[in-house]
Amino acid sequence: MPMPMPMSTHTLERARAGDGQAFRELTEPYRRELQVHCYRILGSVQDAEDLLQETLLAAWRGLDGFEERSSLRSWLYRIATNRCLNALRDGIRRPGEGWAYRLEVPLPEPTRRGDPSWLEPYPDVLLAGLPDAAPGPEAHYETKEAVSLAFLVALQHLPPRQRAVLVLRDVLGFRAAEVAGMLDTSIDSVTSALKRARATLATRLPAHAQAKAELPYSPRERKLVDDFSLAFERADVDAILALLTDDAWLTMPPLPYEYQGLEAIGHFLRTVALRDGRRFRLVPTHANGQPAYGVYLVDPRTPIAHAHGLLVLTLSGHRVSALTRFVDNSLLPRFGLPRSLRATGA
């Protein structure tokens, strides 16, 4: 567990006396990691932002109740975790509203049908400043591994309380006694929940999640990203498939259709994504520590390309092991991407 930020008694006293600036000085070092924590539990960037604000408001109003028996960081995590669990229990997530759109063409029969995934991609710009390594000796996952899409997808299959326990113990490295205190439960209950969560996660994490990918922003990653973009913009399905692993997956959250293997993905690209001469522009970005693109469909009648979702690549070695296409165009502004752009060069 990292050493808590030094907290000035004078600053704490000022904050308790109603000094907003002093409160910001106390909590600012933890804002970003608390937001990522809420995102891991909720799976939504917007919900994480909302719950971070609720957490800070609750901390501001309840600062007199902070007895300093734990670190301020632990106290804030206690508030954030319980706010997230309450939000999940009260149904803050409203599945069904975000993907009620008409499919343009019938989709091929998938390799398998999963559950609708309500996970949203997380902009890398919001990950700046987080430590690269695991926060403490009790943690099982490094920070970057614990924000990957594969890990977050697997995490969403856990019941909320197990999800919270696993994140607090195995991602953040809090001790069992600390987690029990945060959740107002026993150490035995925490230990049992963690055991069940680990067992479920072991069956949900795909094999490629354990494979070593190229370093983010490295020259080799950049070349792979450029080669994929060029192949996709040229609608060269064979060139795209040559960049994939043999067992690669194609998914489209929140749609439950999942396609695995070069034959299935190639058929999908030819009959759906790149059918009838459709052309795209891809604008590179990063999400969840992984290369990604804003996707824009070229309008053949105008020099404009219109937003068509976000595509995230999961890398395994020097190849792509998963393509995750998020169909919600409202995600693009979070990545600093426009709703349309000029299609010059498409």
N, C-alpha and C positions, 0 to 999 in steps of 0.2 A: 504494500500500500504506500503511495507516495506520501511524503511528509506534508501535513496540512499547511496551508499558507499561514504565515504569522498573522495573528489577529491582534490589533492594537486594542487594549482595554478602553482607551480613550475614544477610539473610533466606535466601538460597540456602545459605549455610554452615549455618545452623540446620536447614534442611530436610534437607540431606545428613547431618546428625548425628542425624536421626530425629525432628525436631520436626514433628509433624503439623500444628500450627497454622501454622507457617511455610510448609509445603507448600501449605496451603489459601490462604494469602495470595498465593502465587505463581500459583496456577492458577485461582482464583475468577474473575478478570476474563475468562477464556476459556471458562468452562464452557458458557454459553448458545450461543455461536457454534460451539463444537465439537459440541454436540448437534445443532444445525441442520445442520452439515456431515455428520454421520453419517446424519441423516434424508435428506438429498439423495441420498446414495449408496445407502442401503438401502431407502428408501421406507416405512419402518415406524417409528412413534413408539416402540413398545416396544423394538424392536431398537436404535434410536438411543440410548435410555436405557441399555440394557445395554452397548453398545459404548463409550459415554462412560465408564461405570464401569470397563470393562476398560482404556481408554486411561489414565485417571488412576491406576489400580493399576499399570500397566506403567511409567508415568512415575515414580511413587513408588519402585518397585523399581529403576528404571534411572537414577535421578537422578545417580548418580556418573558415568554415561556421557555426560551432557550436557556437551559440551566448550565451550559458549558461542561456537562459531564462527558460529552462527546465533542468531536471537532465540528466546526460550523459546516464543513463539507458533508459530513455524515448526517447532520441534522437536515440539511437541504435535500439530500438524497432520500431521506425518510419521507419528507413532505412530497417530493416529486413522485416517488414510487406509489404512494398511497393515492395521490391525486389521479395518476394514470390508471390504477386499478379501479378506482371509483368511476372514472370516465368509461372504462370498458364495461363495467357492470351496468352502468346507466344507459349504455347504448349510444355513446358519442359517435361511434362509427355507424354509418347508415348504408350498409351494402345494398346494392340494387339501384341506387340513384346515379352512380358514376359511370355505369357502362350500358345504360339503356339506349344504345344507338343501333342503327340499322346496318347490318353487314352488307357490304357492296356486292359480294358474290358468295355463293355457298362455299364453305370451307371443306377441304379434303378431310376424310376420316383421319382423326389423330392417332398417334401411337398410343396415347392414353388420355383419359379425361381426368383432370385433377379437380380440386376444389377451387372456386374463384379466389384469386389472391388480391387482397386489397392493399398490398404493399406498394409504396411509392418510392421512386429513386431519390437519393439524398445528394444534393450538390456538394462536390468536393470543397468548394470555397467555404462551406460551413464546417468542414473538418479541420481547417487550418488551426494549428496550435495544439491539437491533441497529441499525446505522446505516441511514438511509433511502437514502443514495446508495451507489454502488459503492465497495468498500473501497479501490481503488487505480486509478491511471491505466491499468493493463494490463487491467482488467476490462471486459467487454462488457455486463454486465447489472447493473442496480441491485438492491439487496438484496431489495426487495419483489417485483420481477419474478421473481427467482430462487427465490421460495418459492411462486409461484402454482401452482395445480393444473395448468394447461396446460403450464407449464415442467417440472414434476415428472413428469407423464405422459410427455412427450417424452423426458425424461432416462432413464426406465426402459427405453427401447428401445435404449439404448447398451450395448455390452459393458462389464463392470465397469471395466476399466482405462481405456477411453476416457471413461467417465463420470467417473472420478476426475480425469483430466487436464483435462477441460473445466471441472469445478467449480473445481479449483485455479487454472487459468489465467483463465478467462473470468468466473467469479463472484467469486473471492477475489482475483484480481489478482496471484498469485505469478508471478515471472519463470520463464522456461523452465528456466534453470539450477537454480533452487530446486526446481522440480517434479521435474527429473531426479534431483536429490539425494534428494528424499523417496522416490522410487520406485526408486532404485538402477538407473537406466537412463541412456541418453544423451540429449542435447538433441535430436538428430535424431529419436530415437524419440518423444519428447514432441511435437515439432512435427508429425510424421506422424500420431500418434494424435489430436491436436487438430484437424488438418485433416479427418480422417475423421469425427470427432464433430460438428464444425460442419456438415458436409454433411448428415449424418443428421438433425440437429436442425432444419435449415432445412426439411426435408421433413415433419417431424413436428409442428412448432408450427403450430396452426391460425391462420387469418387474424385471428380475433378477439383472439388473444393480443397482437397488435401495436396493437390499437385502444385508445384512451384511455378508461378507465373513470372512473366517478365517484370522487372522493376518498373513501377509507375513512372511515366515521363522519360523512360530510358530511350536511347536511340533505337534499340531493337523493337521496343513497344511502338515507337513512333512509326517505324517502317511498316509494321504489321497493320497499324491503324490506317496509314496512307494507302497501303495495298488494298485493304478491304474497301475503303472509301472509293478508290478508283474503280474497282471491280463492280461495286454496287451502282455507282453513277453511270457506268457503261452498260448496266443490265447484263453483265457477263456472269451467268449462273455458274458455269464451270470454274471460272476464276475464283468466285466466292467459295465454292465447295472445296477448292484446293487449299484454302486457308483454314478449314475446319478440321477438328479431330473426327475420327470415324464415328464416334458415339456422341457427337454434339447434339444439344437440345435447342429447339426453337420454342419459345413461349411468348404469350401476349397478355400479360395481366391487364384487366381482371378476367379475361376469357379463360375458360378451363381447358382449352385445347392445347395439347403439347405434342410436339413432333420430334422424333429422335432419329439420328442417322442421316447419312448423305442422301440416300434415295428419298426419304420422306421430306427432308428440308428442300432438296432440289425441286421436287414436285410442287411443294408449296410456293416456292419462289416463282416458278414458271407459270403456275396457274392462278396465283393470287397476287402476290406482291408486285411482280414485274410483268404481269400479263399485258397483252395487247400493246406492247411498245411503251408502257408507262416508264417515265424517267424521273429520277430523284436527284436532289442535291443533299449532301450530308455536311453538316457543320460540326466539327469536333468539339467535344467538351469532356468532362469527367464526372462520374456519379459513383458513389459508394467505393471510391478508390479504384475505379475501373474506367477504361476508355469508353466513351459514349459519343453519340451524335444526335444533334437535332435533325430530324428527317423532314424534308420538304418535297412535296409533289409538284413537278413542273406542269404548269398549265400550257398546253400546246398552242392555245389561242392568244396568249399574252406572254410578255417577258417576266412573268411573276411565278415564283414557286411558293406554294402555300404549306403551312405547318401540317405535318402528318405524324406527330408523335415523337417519341424519344427512343433511341435504340442503344442498348448497353451491351458491351461485349464482355464475356468472361474468358480470360486467357488461361491456357494450360501449357506451360512451356512456351514455344514459339507459334502456337496455333490457338484458334478460337474454339472453346469447348461449349459455349452457350451464347445464344442470341436472345436477348430479352427485349421485346418491343412493347413499350408503354404507349397506349393509344390515346391517352388524354393530352390534348394540346395545351391545356391550362398549366401543365408542368413546365413548359418551355421558359416562361419569364423567370422562374426561379433559377434557371441556369444562365440568365442574361441573354437569352435567345429571342429573336423577334418572331412574330406570328407569320410573317412572309418576308421574302427577299427576292432580289432580282435573280433570274435564272440564267444569267449570262454564263456561257461555257458549259451548260448542261447538254 
